[in-house]
């Protein structure tokens, strides 16, 4: 999740006590703004800043379920036969039985980006009560807005897709055979 915060140019001008409306704004950070609220003289000003606006922008990327697909997987079957009597025995023999492939559902996911931005007026009193960073302040505001107004979120689908439908037949077959218990009748001594 990426969050950015911007302090209004008007706030910076007020904090630094610039009298000219055409003066270039000077940048400050969130902590400096709180100090300016508590101790304006530190910034060569007699009054605490007013008309404070904090802008928060949130960009969240995540994968969400998309339409499920299907994949065809092989099915194997082996029948092992052996025979024994008081006079005769037959070694176990195994035979593969042809089976139709199975079609199974598999999930797909599409990456989306959720963007949300807000600008909020705050007072020095509110800033001084808040304990945390600028990012934490914005995160609180964004979380509240997400809960209160989901329509404020702009969702954009990307072309990034994760699909569990794609298979590597050789890789799956090889992985599936490792560590399996031996098939009865294969590589075994004859039954007597």
N, CA, C and O atoms as a DFTB+ gen file, in Angstrom:
768 C
 N C O
     1  1       0.852      -1.157       0.000
     2  2       0.000       0.000       0.000
     3  2       0.898       1.221       0.000
     4  3       1.856       1.295       0.770
     5  1       0.587       2.189      -0.872
     6  2       1.375       3.399      -0.959
     7  2       0.502       4.559      -0.505
     8  3      -0.606       4.741      -1.009
     9  1       1.000       5.346       0.448
    10  2       0.257       6.494       0.968
    11  2       1.157       7.705       0.860
    12  3       2.335       7.645       1.213
    13  1       0.603       8.809       0.369
    14  2       1.386      10.044       0.338
    15  2       0.595      11.145       1.016
    16  3      -0.635      11.108       1.061
    17  1       1.309      12.117       1.540
    18  2       0.660      13.226       2.238
    19  2       1.262      14.522       1.733
    20  3       2.474      14.608       1.531
    21  1       0.431      15.530       1.526
    22  2       0.876      16.844       1.088
    23  2       0.270      17.887       2.008
    24  3      -0.912      17.814       2.344
    25  1       1.070      18.849       2.412
    26  2       0.545      19.963       3.197
    27  2       0.285      21.097       2.235
    28  3       1.109      21.383       1.367
    29  1      -0.841      21.737       2.382
    30  2      -1.225      22.819       1.487
    31  2      -0.197      23.942       1.507
    32  3       0.378      24.251       2.550
    33  1       0.029      24.548       0.348
    34  2       0.975      25.671       0.256
    35  2       0.527      26.822       1.141
    36  3       1.358      27.540       1.697
    37  1      -0.770      27.001       1.275
    38  2      -1.270      28.085       2.129
    39  2      -0.875      27.846       3.585
    40  3      -0.571      28.795       4.307
    41  1      -0.877      26.604       4.013
    42  2      -0.497      26.282       5.386
    43  2       0.969      26.621       5.603
    44  3       1.336      27.224       6.612
    45  1       1.794      26.231       4.657
    46  2       3.217      26.507       4.790
    47  2       3.470      28.007       4.869
    48  3       4.311      28.452       5.650
    49  1       2.761      28.780       4.079
    50  2       2.933      30.230       4.105
    51  2       2.525      30.800       5.452
    52  3       3.206      31.672       5.991
    53  1       1.420      30.315       6.000
    54  2       0.961      30.813       7.295
    55  2       1.922      30.438       8.410
    56  3       2.200      31.247       9.296
    57  1       2.430      29.213       8.368
    58  2       3.322      28.746       9.416
    59  2       4.604      29.563       9.444
    60  3       5.118      29.894      10.513
    61  1       5.105      29.878       8.290
    62  2       6.371      30.590       8.210
    63  2       6.208      32.103       8.262
    64  3       7.200      32.831       8.213
    65  1       4.988      32.582       8.359
    66  2       4.739      34.005       8.540
    67  2       5.030      34.851       7.322
    68  3       5.405      36.016       7.453
    69  1       4.869      34.302       6.172
    70  2       5.118      35.074       4.963
    71  2       3.949      36.010       4.721
    72  3       2.794      35.584       4.712
    73  1       4.248      37.274       4.526
    74  2       3.176      38.253       4.364
    75  2       2.784      38.413       2.914
    76  3       1.647      38.794       2.634
    77  1       3.657      38.144       2.000
    78  2       3.349      38.344       0.589
    79  2       2.566      37.153       0.050
    80  3       2.931      36.000       0.281
    81  1       1.491      37.443      -0.666
    82  2       0.681      36.380      -1.252
    83  2       1.409      35.737      -2.418
    84  3       1.063      34.633      -2.839
    85  1       2.432      36.436      -2.950
    86  2       3.157      35.918      -4.102
    87  2       4.455      35.217      -3.707
    88  3       5.200      34.778      -4.583
    89  1       4.740      35.104      -2.432
    90  2       5.982      34.479      -1.982
    91  2       5.923      32.972      -2.232
    92  3       4.865      32.351      -2.132
    93  1       7.053      32.416      -2.550
    94  2       7.128      30.976      -2.796
    95  2       6.960      30.231      -1.481
    96  3       7.576      30.599      -0.481
    97  1       6.132      29.182      -1.467
    98  2       5.934      28.421      -0.233
    99  2       7.197      27.650       0.141
   100  3       7.956      27.219      -0.726
   101  1       7.403      27.489       1.423
   102  2       8.527      26.721       1.936
   103  2       7.989      25.419       2.514
   104  3       6.984      25.411       3.225
   105  1       8.654      24.344       2.208
   106  2       8.181      23.028       2.656
   107  2       8.487      22.802       4.131
   108  3       9.530      23.210       4.642
   109  1       7.548      22.141       4.794
   110  2       7.746      21.689       6.166
   111  2       7.236      20.262       6.240
   112  3       6.578      19.785       5.316
   113  1       7.533      19.589       7.323
   114  2       7.002      18.234       7.467
   115  2       5.919      18.219       8.546
   116  3       5.649      19.233       9.189
   117  1       5.313      17.063       8.726
   118  2       4.178      16.903       9.637
   119  2       4.559      17.273      11.070
   120  3       3.808      17.957      11.766
   121  1       5.734      16.813      11.500
   122  2       6.180      17.109      12.864
   123  2       6.414      18.603      13.065
   124  3       6.083      19.150      14.117
   125  1       6.991      19.269      12.044
   126  2       7.200      20.721      12.134
   127  2       5.871      21.456      12.251
   128  3       5.765      22.440      12.983
   129  1       4.867      20.985      11.536
   130  2       3.550      21.632      11.606
   131  2       2.977      21.523      13.016
   132  3       2.382      22.473      13.525
   133  1       3.158      20.369      13.640
   134  2       2.676      20.210      15.018
   135  2       3.434      21.141      15.971
   136  3       2.847      21.713      16.890
   137  1       4.741      21.286      15.742
   138  2       5.546      22.198      16.571
   139  2       5.082      23.638      16.355
   140  3       4.992      24.416      17.305
   141  1       4.789      23.989      15.099
   142  2       4.314      25.342      14.794
   143  2       2.976      25.616      15.462
   144  3       2.697      26.749      15.855
   145  1       2.153      24.595      15.592
   146  2       0.869      24.757      16.290
   147  2       1.107      25.004      17.783
   148  3       0.431      25.829      18.398
   149  1       2.046      24.303      18.340
   150  2       2.298      24.388      19.782
   151  2       3.182      25.586      20.147
   152  3       3.005      26.200      21.199
   153  1       4.127      25.906      19.273
   154  2       5.084      26.971      19.574
   155  2       5.368      27.776      18.295
   156  3       6.408      27.580      17.667
   157  1       4.445      28.688      17.901
   158  2       4.607      29.447      16.657
   159  2       5.879      30.281      16.624
   160  3       6.423      30.515      15.545
   161  1       6.372      30.738      17.781
   162  2       7.566      31.588      17.826
   163  2       8.789      30.863      17.281
   164  3       9.725      31.502      16.800
   165  1       8.789      29.557      17.350
   166  2       9.916      28.789      16.842
   167  2      10.064      28.971      15.328
   168  3      11.152      28.802      14.776
   169  1       8.957      29.317      14.667
   170  2       8.964      29.535      13.224
   171  2       8.818      31.032      12.899
   172  3       8.313      31.396      11.837
   173  1       9.260      31.885      13.816
   174  2       9.222      33.344      13.636
   175  2       7.809      33.845      13.354
   176  3       7.606      34.708      12.500
   177  1       6.862      33.310      14.059
   178  2       5.471      33.708      13.869
   179  2       4.827      33.826      15.237
   180  3       5.190      33.101      16.163
   181  1       3.872      34.738      15.369
   182  2       3.205      34.944      16.657
   183  2       1.914      34.145      16.764
   184  3       1.405      33.931      17.864
   185  1       1.393      33.711      15.649
   186  2       0.113      32.995      15.655
   187  2       0.304      31.561      15.153
   188  3       1.136      31.281      14.290
   189  1      -0.492      30.681      15.724
   190  2      -0.483      29.294      15.260
   191  2      -1.110      29.231      13.868
   192  3      -1.931      30.085      13.532
   193  1      -0.749      28.254      13.060
   194  2      -1.319      28.149      11.705
   195  2      -2.817      27.874      11.747
   196  3      -3.331      27.228      12.660
   197  1      -3.501      28.390      10.719
   198  2      -4.952      28.170      10.559
   199  2      -5.194      27.663       9.148
   200  3      -4.276      27.613       8.329
   201  1      -6.415      27.293       8.876
   202  2      -6.792      26.791       7.538
   203  2      -5.858      25.666       7.077
   204  3      -5.389      25.664       5.939
   205  1      -5.604      24.737       7.951
   206  2      -4.713      23.619       7.631
   207  2      -5.494      22.580       6.823
   208  3      -6.574      22.143       7.221
   209  1      -4.932      22.204       5.698
   210  2      -5.515      21.146       4.874
   211  2      -4.494      20.041       4.715
   212  3      -3.340      20.295       4.370
   213  1      -4.910      18.840       4.962
   214  2      -4.035      17.688       4.749
   215  2      -4.651      16.844       3.647
   216  3      -5.825      16.478       3.711
   217  1      -3.851      16.542       2.639
   218  2      -4.297      15.715       1.513
   219  2      -3.683      14.334       1.658
   220  3      -2.489      14.199       1.923
   221  1      -4.506      13.312       1.484
   222  2      -4.049      11.928       1.585
   223  2      -4.406      11.204       0.294
   224  3      -5.518      11.338      -0.216
   225  1      -3.473      10.449      -0.218
   226  2      -3.713       9.634      -1.403
   227  2      -3.320       8.201      -1.078
   228  3      -2.271       7.951      -0.484
   229  1      -4.162       7.278      -1.469
   230  2      -3.945       5.866      -1.169
   231  2      -4.009       5.090      -2.465
   232  3      -4.944       5.268      -3.247
   233  1      -3.037       4.235      -2.707
   234  2      -3.035       3.358      -3.872
   235  2      -2.771       1.944      -3.380
   236  3      -1.671       1.630      -2.925
   237  1      -3.776       1.102      -3.473
   238  2      -3.705      -0.269      -2.965
   239  2      -3.834      -1.227      -4.137
   240  3      -4.817      -1.162      -4.875
   241  1      -2.869      -2.113      -4.325
   242  2      -2.990      -3.114      -5.387
   243  2      -3.147      -4.481      -4.739
   244  3      -2.464      -4.819      -3.772
   245  1      -4.070      -5.257      -5.301
   246  2      -4.324      -6.594      -4.764
   247  2      -4.928      -7.471      -5.845
   248  3      -5.408      -6.975      -6.865
   249  1      -4.902      -8.776      -5.617
   250  2      -5.513      -9.716      -6.545
   251  2      -6.895     -10.100      -6.032
   252  3      -7.083     -10.390      -4.850
   253  1      -7.857     -10.095      -6.952
   254  2      -9.227     -10.460      -6.608
   255  2      -9.660     -11.618      -7.505
   256  3      -9.156     -11.764      -8.618
   257  1     -10.593     -12.441      -7.021
   258  2     -11.040     -13.566      -7.850
   259  2     -11.662     -13.086      -9.155
   260  3     -12.411     -12.110      -9.187
   261  1     -11.336     -13.787     -10.214
   262  2     -11.932     -13.534     -11.528
   263  2     -12.740     -14.778     -11.895
   264  3     -12.848     -15.715     -11.105
   265  1     -13.300     -14.774     -13.094
   266  2     -14.094     -15.922     -13.531
   267  2     -13.239     -17.178     -13.505
   268  3     -12.126     -17.198     -14.032
   269  1     -13.765     -18.217     -12.891
   270  2     -13.024     -19.473     -12.784
   271  2     -12.913     -20.117     -14.159
   272  3     -13.782     -19.941     -15.013
   273  1     -11.863     -20.842     -14.353
   274  2     -11.679     -21.573     -15.594
   275  2     -11.726     -23.068     -15.327
   276  3     -12.069     -23.503     -14.228
   277  1     -11.384     -23.838     -16.327
   278  2     -11.320     -25.284     -16.140
   279  2      -9.996     -25.777     -16.711
   280  3      -9.403     -25.145     -17.585
   281  1      -9.559     -26.889     -16.212
   282  2      -8.346     -27.522     -16.699
   283  2      -8.605     -29.020     -16.775
   284  3      -9.311     -29.588     -15.941
   285  1      -8.021     -29.648     -17.790
   286  2      -8.165     -31.087     -17.959
   287  2      -6.952     -31.760     -17.347
   288  3      -5.811     -31.427     -17.666
   289  1      -7.213     -32.706     -16.470
   290  2      -6.135     -33.414     -15.785
   291  2      -6.209     -34.906     -16.117
   292  3      -7.294     -35.468     -16.267
   293  1      -5.058     -35.524     -16.226
   294  2      -5.067     -36.959     -16.539
   295  2      -5.539     -37.794     -15.346
   296  3      -5.344     -37.416     -14.191
   297  1      -6.149     -38.908     -15.641
   298  2      -6.570     -39.862     -14.620
   299  2      -5.889     -41.184     -14.948
   300  3      -5.942     -41.646     -16.088
   301  1      -5.264     -41.783     -13.973
   302  2      -4.621     -43.076     -14.228
   303  2      -5.206     -44.119     -13.277
   304  3      -5.604     -43.826     -12.150
   305  1      -5.239     -45.329     -13.782
   306  2      -5.797     -46.430     -12.981
   307  2      -5.016     -47.689     -13.303
   308  3      -4.751     -47.989     -14.467
   309  1      -4.657     -48.406     -12.284
   310  2      -3.921     -49.655     -12.457
   311  2      -4.626     -50.742     -11.652
   312  3      -4.942     -50.558     -10.477
   313  1      -4.864     -51.876     -12.303
   314  2      -5.480     -53.020     -11.635
   315  2      -4.424     -54.115     -11.525
   316  3      -3.817     -54.509     -12.521
   317  1      -4.216     -54.597     -10.312
   318  2      -3.218     -55.639     -10.065
   319  2      -3.938     -56.941      -9.712
   320  3      -4.838     -56.971      -8.873
   321  1      -3.509     -58.020     -10.383
   322  2      -4.151     -59.329     -10.184
   323  2      -3.104     -60.354      -9.756
   324  3      -1.994     -60.386     -10.289
   325  1      -3.472     -61.189      -8.790
   326  2      -2.616     -62.313      -8.411
   327  2      -3.524     -63.500      -8.090
   328  3      -4.722     -63.332      -7.863
   329  1      -2.938     -64.707      -8.072
   330  2      -3.756     -65.886      -7.835
   331  2      -2.944     -66.877      -7.002
   332  3      -1.721     -66.958      -7.121
   333  1      -3.640     -67.616      -6.172
   334  2      -2.961     -68.626      -5.358
   335  2      -3.931     -69.765      -5.070
   336  3      -5.129     -69.547      -4.883
   337  1      -3.389     -70.995      -5.036
   338  2      -4.181     -72.154      -4.615
   339  2      -3.235     -73.085      -3.870
   340  3      -2.071     -72.752      -3.648
   341  1      -3.750     -74.280      -3.476
   342  2      -2.876     -75.193      -2.760
   343  2      -1.805     -75.794      -3.670
   344  3      -0.806     -76.310      -3.168
   345  1      -1.986     -75.743      -5.014
   346  2      -1.025     -76.318      -5.943
   347  2      -0.343     -75.293      -6.834
   348  3       0.772     -75.526      -7.300
   349  1      -0.995     -74.162      -7.076
   350  2      -0.454     -73.220      -8.061
   351  2      -0.455     -71.798      -7.500
   352  3      -1.177     -71.471      -6.558
   353  1       0.378     -70.976      -8.116
   354  2       0.350     -69.545      -7.802
   355  2       0.667     -68.772      -9.071
   356  3       1.316     -69.284      -9.983
   357  1       0.214     -67.567      -9.111
   358  2       0.484     -66.695     -10.243
   359  2       1.075     -65.413      -9.689
   360  3       0.540     -64.831      -8.745
   361  1       2.152     -64.983     -10.260
   362  2       2.760     -63.726      -9.835
   363  2       1.777     -62.583     -10.062
   364  3       0.957     -62.609     -10.980
   365  1       1.887     -61.595      -9.206
   366  2       1.022     -60.416      -9.366
   367  2       1.372     -59.708     -10.661
   368  3       2.542     -59.475     -10.966
   369  1       0.353     -59.377     -11.407
   370  2       0.548     -58.616     -12.643
   371  2      -0.303     -57.363     -12.580
   372  3      -1.419     -57.358     -12.059
   373  1       0.258     -56.316     -13.122
   374  2      -0.453     -55.035     -13.107
   375  2      -0.776     -54.627     -14.524
   376  3       0.032     -54.807     -15.435
   377  1      -1.949     -54.080     -14.705
   378  2      -2.362     -53.597     -16.022
   379  2      -2.986     -52.213     -15.868
   380  3      -3.795     -51.974     -14.971
   381  1      -2.595     -51.320     -16.751
   382  2      -3.190     -49.984     -16.742
   383  2      -4.531     -50.032     -17.446
   384  3      -4.678     -50.701     -18.470
   385  1      -5.505     -49.330     -16.904
   386  2      -6.842     -49.254     -17.480
   387  2      -7.026     -47.837     -17.998
   388  3      -6.796     -46.868     -17.275
   389  1      -7.435     -47.723     -19.237
   390  2      -7.613     -46.402     -19.835
   391  2      -8.810     -45.706     -19.187
   392  3      -9.885     -46.284     -19.033
   393  1      -8.584     -44.449     -18.815
   394  2      -9.631     -43.663     -18.149
   395  2      -9.783     -42.329     -18.873
   396  3      -8.812     -41.796     -19.412
   397  1     -10.985     -41.797     -18.884
   398  2     -11.143     -40.462     -19.483
   399  2     -10.502     -39.413     -18.573
   400  3     -10.451     -39.585     -17.355
   401  1     -10.017     -38.331     -19.172
   402  2      -9.436     -37.251     -18.377
   403  2     -10.537     -36.565     -17.581
   404  3     -11.704     -36.577     -17.974
   405  1     -10.156     -35.973     -16.471
   406  2     -11.159     -35.259     -15.673
   407  2     -11.031     -33.755     -15.913
   408  3      -9.930     -33.237     -16.099
   409  1     -12.151     -33.074     -15.908
   410  2     -12.188     -31.621     -16.070
   411  2     -12.512     -31.039     -14.700
   412  3     -13.547     -31.349     -14.109
   413  1     -11.614     -30.191     -14.203
   414  2     -11.818     -29.619     -12.874
   415  2     -11.783     -28.093     -12.954
   416  3     -11.156     -27.512     -13.840
   417  1     -12.464     -27.473     -12.020
   418  2     -12.469     -26.012     -11.952
   419  2     -11.155     -25.529     -11.354
   420  3     -10.565     -26.198     -10.505
   421  1     -10.710     -24.379     -11.797
   422  2      -9.482     -23.806     -11.257
   423  2      -9.661     -22.291     -11.146
   424  3     -10.278     -21.670     -12.012
   425  1      -9.129     -21.708     -10.093
   426  2      -9.331     -20.274      -9.885
   427  2      -8.396     -19.408     -10.726
   428  3      -7.295     -19.807     -11.105
   429  1      -8.891     -18.208     -10.997
   430  2      -8.096     -17.168     -11.650
   431  2      -8.228     -15.908     -10.807
   432  3      -9.257     -15.674     -10.173
   433  1      -7.172     -15.101     -10.806
   434  2      -7.169     -13.860     -10.047
   435  2      -6.659     -12.728     -10.932
   436  3      -5.705     -12.906     -11.689
   437  1      -7.292     -11.576     -10.834
   438  2      -6.890     -10.391     -11.575
   439  2      -6.412      -9.338     -10.592
   440  3      -7.012      -9.136      -9.537
   441  1      -5.327      -8.671     -10.951
   442  2      -4.800      -7.604     -10.099
   443  2      -5.573      -6.321     -10.371
   444  3      -5.737      -5.909     -11.519
   445  1      -6.040      -5.700      -9.302
   446  2      -6.723      -4.412      -9.401
   447  2      -5.971      -3.389      -8.550
   448  3      -5.268      -3.740      -7.603
   449  1      -6.135      -2.136      -8.906
   450  2      -5.564      -1.053      -8.123
   451  2      -6.711      -0.188      -7.631
   452  3      -7.519       0.308      -8.416
   453  1      -6.766      -0.019      -6.324
   454  2      -7.788       0.823      -5.698
   455  2      -7.145       2.149      -5.307
   456  3      -6.206       2.184      -4.512
   457  1      -7.657       3.237      -5.873
   458  2      -7.147       4.565      -5.560
   459  2      -8.192       5.340      -4.781
   460  3      -9.389       5.261      -5.057
   461  1      -7.718       6.080      -3.813
   462  2      -8.587       6.885      -2.972
   463  2      -7.813       8.137      -2.574
   464  3      -6.654       8.049      -2.170
   465  1      -8.437       9.277      -2.684
   466  2      -7.763      10.496      -2.226
   467  2      -8.776      11.360      -1.483
   468  3      -9.975      11.345      -1.766
   469  1      -8.251      12.105      -0.534
   470  2      -9.104      12.997       0.236
   471  2      -8.290      14.187       0.705
   472  3      -7.076      14.095       0.883
   473  1      -8.961      15.284       0.900
   474  2      -8.360      16.474       1.489
   475  2      -9.235      16.850       2.664
   476  3     -10.458      16.931       2.543
   477  1      -8.614      17.076       3.785
   478  2      -9.380      17.316       5.014
   479  2      -8.811      18.511       5.754
   480  3      -7.597      18.640       5.915
   481  1      -9.701      19.382       6.202
   482  2      -9.273      20.499       7.031
   483  2      -9.139      20.009       8.465
   484  3     -10.010      19.309       8.983
   485  1      -8.036      20.389       9.096
   486  2      -7.798      20.008      10.483
   487  2      -7.369      21.246      11.261
   488  3      -6.900      22.233      10.694
   489  1      -7.540      21.164      12.545
   490  2      -7.128      22.271      13.416
   491  2      -5.833      21.890      14.119
   492  3      -5.456      20.720      14.182
   493  1      -5.167      22.907      14.642
   494  2      -3.966      22.646      15.437
   495  2      -4.309      21.756      16.624
   496  3      -3.535      20.869      16.986
   497  1      -5.456      21.991      17.221
   498  2      -5.864      21.196      18.383
   499  2      -5.962      19.715      18.018
   500  3      -5.509      18.855      18.774
   501  1      -6.548      19.422      16.869
   502  2      -6.681      18.037      16.424
   503  2      -5.304      17.423      16.137
   504  3      -5.056      16.269      16.486
   505  1      -4.421      18.185      15.508
   506  2      -3.084      17.682      15.216
   507  2      -2.293      17.397      16.482
   508  3      -1.582      16.395      16.564
   509  1      -2.416      18.275      17.467
   510  2      -1.670      18.087      18.714
   511  2      -2.180      16.886      19.506
   512  3      -1.412      16.255      20.232
   513  1      -3.455      16.568      19.375
   514  2      -4.003      15.393      20.057
   515  2      -3.542      14.093      19.398
   516  3      -3.450      13.049      20.045
   517  1      -3.255      14.180      18.095
   518  2      -2.887      12.977      17.358
   519  2      -1.449      12.580      17.668
   520  3      -0.533      13.395      17.556
   521  1      -1.258      11.331      18.057
   522  2       0.074      10.801      18.313
   523  2       0.405       9.808      17.214
   524  3      -0.179       8.727      17.139
   525  1       1.322      10.178      16.386
   526  2       1.708       9.302      15.289
   527  2       2.307      10.111      14.153
   528  3       2.486      11.325      14.244
   529  1       2.608       9.394      13.080
   530  2       3.240      10.005      11.917
   531  2       2.187      10.522      10.943
   532  3       0.991      10.276      11.104
   533  1       2.658      11.240       9.934
   534  2       1.761      11.725       8.885
   535  2       1.110      10.552       8.162
   536  3      -0.074      10.603       7.827
   537  1       1.876       9.506       7.924
   538  2       1.335       8.324       7.253
   539  2       0.227       7.690       8.103
   540  3      -0.815       7.299       7.579
   541  1       0.458       7.594       9.406
   542  2      -0.567       7.016      10.293
   543  2      -1.816       7.895      10.325
   544  3      -2.934       7.386      10.391
   545  1      -1.624       9.213      10.279
   546  2      -2.773      10.127      10.258
   547  2      -3.597       9.878       8.997
   548  3      -4.817       9.726       9.058
   549  1      -2.905       9.836       7.838
   550  2      -3.614       9.598       6.578
   551  2      -4.254       8.213       6.555
   552  3      -5.381       8.055       6.086
   553  1      -3.550       7.230       7.052
   554  2      -4.088       5.872       7.058
   555  2      -5.387       5.807       7.854
   556  3      -6.331       5.134       7.441
   557  1      -5.444       6.496       8.987
   558  2      -6.683       6.551       9.776
   559  2      -7.811       7.194       8.979
   560  3      -8.936       6.695       8.972
   561  1      -7.506       8.309       8.307
   562  2      -8.523       9.017       7.525
   563  2      -9.016       8.147       6.362
   564  3     -10.213       8.080       6.082
   565  1      -8.067       7.485       5.696
   566  2      -8.410       6.642       4.547
   567  2      -9.235       5.439       4.988
   568  3     -10.209       5.078       4.327
   569  1      -8.855       4.821       6.089
   570  2      -9.587       3.658       6.597
   571  2     -11.026       4.041       6.939
   572  3     -11.958       3.298       6.631
   573  1     -11.206       5.194       7.570
   574  2     -12.556       5.671       7.894
   575  2     -13.371       5.904       6.627
   576  3     -14.534       5.509       6.548
   577  1     -12.752       6.553       5.630
   578  2     -13.471       6.845       4.388
   579  2     -13.812       5.562       3.640
   580  3     -14.907       5.440       3.090
   581  1     -12.892       4.606       3.612
   582  2     -13.168       3.321       2.951
   583  2     -14.390       2.634       3.572
   584  3     -15.232       2.081       2.865
   585  1     -14.470       2.680       4.901
   586  2     -15.598       2.038       5.590
   587  2     -16.893       2.816       5.387
   588  3     -17.947       2.230       5.138
   589  1     -16.807       4.130       5.495
   590  2     -18.008       4.964       5.427
   591  2     -18.541       5.123       4.008
   592  3     -19.753       5.231       3.816
   593  1     -17.661       5.140       3.014
   594  2     -18.097       5.409       1.651
   595  2     -17.296       4.585       0.648
   596  3     -16.370       5.110       0.029
   597  1     -17.629       3.310       0.472
   598  2     -16.898       2.471      -0.488
   599  2     -16.945       3.010      -1.917
   600  3     -16.070       2.692      -2.722
   601  1     -17.953       3.822      -2.242
   602  2     -18.044       4.382      -3.587
   603  2     -16.953       5.412      -3.866
   604  3     -16.741       5.792      -5.018
   605  1     -16.265       5.863      -2.831
   606  2     -15.182       6.838      -3.019
   607  2     -13.926       6.170      -3.589
   608  3     -12.994       6.853      -4.015
   609  1     -13.908       4.852      -3.594
   610  2     -12.739       4.109      -4.083
   611  2     -12.851       3.945      -5.595
   612  3     -13.867       3.469      -6.103
   613  1     -11.807       4.339      -6.303
   614  2     -11.736       4.158      -7.749
   615  2     -10.948       2.878      -8.023
   616  3      -9.773       2.778      -7.671
   617  1     -11.606       1.898      -8.657
   618  2     -10.978       0.598      -8.907
   619  2     -10.633       0.477     -10.387
   620  3     -11.482       0.678     -11.255
   621  1      -9.364       0.144     -10.660
   622  2      -8.890      -0.042     -12.033
   623  2      -8.318      -1.445     -12.160
   624  3      -7.432      -1.841     -11.402
   625  1      -8.838      -2.194     -13.132
   626  2      -8.314      -3.541     -13.381
   627  2      -7.035      -3.424     -14.206
   628  3      -6.922      -2.566     -15.080
   629  1      -6.089      -4.286     -13.919
   630  2      -4.852      -4.322     -14.692
   631  2      -4.877      -5.556     -15.578
   632  3      -5.829      -6.336     -15.540
   633  1      -3.847      -5.730     -16.362
   634  2      -3.761      -6.918     -17.211
   635  2      -3.031      -8.055     -16.517
   636  3      -2.840      -9.119     -17.107
   637  1      -2.625      -7.847     -15.282
   638  2      -1.906      -8.874     -14.536
   639  2      -2.896      -9.920     -14.021
   640  3      -3.821      -9.601     -13.274
   641  1      -2.691     -11.153     -14.424
   642  2      -3.590     -12.253     -14.049
   643  2      -2.761     -13.418     -13.520
   644  3      -1.730     -13.774     -14.090
   645  1      -3.223     -13.995     -12.437
   646  2      -2.644     -15.241     -11.938
   647  2      -3.701     -16.317     -12.161
   648  3      -4.827     -16.219     -11.672
   649  1      -3.315     -17.331     -12.900
   650  2      -4.250     -18.405     -13.206
   651  2      -3.662     -19.729     -12.746
   652  3      -2.535     -20.080     -13.098
   653  1      -4.429     -20.448     -11.966
   654  2      -4.018     -21.783     -11.550
   655  2      -4.500     -22.822     -12.554
   656  3      -4.408     -24.026     -12.311
   657  1      -5.020     -22.340     -13.697
   658  2      -5.526     -23.238     -14.730
   659  2      -4.415     -23.746     -15.627
   660  3      -4.562     -24.791     -16.261
   661  1      -3.318     -23.032     -15.690
   662  2      -2.238     -23.458     -16.558
   663  2      -1.477     -24.584     -15.881
   664  3      -1.222     -24.547     -14.677
   665  1      -1.123     -25.575     -16.666
   666  2      -0.442     -26.726     -16.090
   667  2       0.758     -27.096     -16.938
   668  3       0.804     -26.822     -18.138
   669  1       1.703     -27.709     -16.309
   670  2       2.852     -28.285     -16.996
   671  2       2.721     -29.781     -16.819
   672  3       3.037     -30.325     -15.761
   673  1       2.252     -30.441     -17.864
   674  2       1.950     -31.871     -17.758
   675  2       3.158     -32.664     -17.282
   676  3       3.040     -33.513     -16.398
   677  1       4.321     -32.387     -17.867
   678  2       5.496     -33.159     -17.472
   679  2       5.839     -32.894     -16.013
   680  3       6.105     -33.829     -15.257
   681  1       5.834     -31.632     -15.617
   682  2       6.176     -31.274     -14.239
   683  2       5.218     -31.873     -13.241
   684  3       5.635     -32.375     -12.197
   685  1       3.934     -31.827     -13.552
   686  2       2.945     -32.372     -12.607
   687  2       3.049     -33.881     -12.524
   688  3       2.956     -34.461     -11.442
   689  1       3.244     -34.520     -13.685
   690  2       3.339     -35.968     -13.658
   691  2       4.562     -36.402     -12.844
   692  3       4.486     -37.339     -12.049
   693  1       5.669     -35.722     -13.046
   694  2       6.875     -36.088     -12.321
   695  2       6.714     -35.815     -10.832
   696  3       7.080     -36.652     -10.006
   697  1       6.175     -34.665     -10.484
   698  2       6.005     -34.349      -9.069
   699  2       5.016     -35.294      -8.416
   700  3       5.186     -35.668      -7.256
   701  1       3.985     -35.683      -9.151
   702  2       2.969     -36.551      -8.587
   703  2       3.478     -37.954      -8.299
   704  3       2.922     -38.658      -7.456
   705  1       4.555     -38.372      -9.010
   706  2       5.043     -39.722      -8.821
   707  2       6.058     -39.822      -7.697
   708  3       6.274     -40.913      -7.168
   709  1       6.671     -38.745      -7.326
   710  2       7.671     -38.807      -6.262
   711  2       7.026     -39.099      -4.923
   712  3       5.992     -38.529      -4.576
   713  1       7.638     -39.974      -4.193
   714  2       7.200     -40.215      -2.826
   715  2       5.917     -41.010      -2.701
   716  3       5.382     -41.132      -1.599
   717  1       5.397     -41.565      -3.810
   718  2       4.169     -42.344      -3.707
   719  2       4.485     -43.751      -3.216
   720  3       5.584     -44.264      -3.426
   721  1       3.514     -44.359      -2.568
   722  2       3.668     -45.745      -2.135
   723  2       3.718     -46.638      -3.359
   724  3       3.085     -46.328      -4.368
   725  1       4.450     -47.734      -3.295
   726  2       4.526     -48.620      -4.462
   727  2       3.157     -49.211      -4.780
   728  3       2.348     -49.471      -3.890
   729  1       2.922     -49.414      -6.071
   730  2       1.664     -50.016      -6.511
   731  2       1.737     -51.503      -6.208
   732  3       2.723     -52.149      -6.564
   733  1       0.715     -52.070      -5.555
   734  2       0.747     -53.491      -5.231
   735  2       0.968     -54.317      -6.491
   736  3       0.335     -54.073      -7.518
   737  1       1.865     -55.296      -6.411
   738  2       2.107     -56.165      -7.552
   739  2       3.287     -55.746      -8.393
   740  3       3.829     -56.566      -9.133
   741  1       3.700     -54.506      -8.305
   742  2       4.857     -54.053      -9.083
   743  2       6.104     -54.237      -8.223
   744  3       6.144     -53.824      -7.064
   745  1       7.109     -54.857      -8.808
   746  2       8.387     -55.070      -8.131
   747  2       8.214     -55.837      -6.805
   748  3       8.951     -55.601      -5.848
   749  1       7.247     -56.742      -6.763
   750  2       7.050     -57.536      -5.567
   751  2       7.327     -59.005      -5.892
   752  3       7.273     -59.428      -7.047
   753  1       7.620     -59.755      -4.851
   754  2       7.851     -61.192      -5.046
   755  2       6.544     -61.892      -5.369
   756  3       5.477     -61.449      -4.945
   757  1       6.621     -62.981      -6.115
   758  2       5.400     -63.713      -6.441
   759  2       4.711     -64.239      -5.191
   760  3       5.363     -64.601      -4.212
   761  1       3.373     -64.277      -5.238
   762  2       2.598     -64.815      -4.138
   763  2       2.592     -66.328      -4.247
   764  3       2.415     -66.848      -5.348
   765  1       2.779     -67.065      -3.143
   766  2       2.792     -68.537      -3.177
   767  2       1.743     -69.103      -2.287
   768  3       1.608     -70.323      -2.190
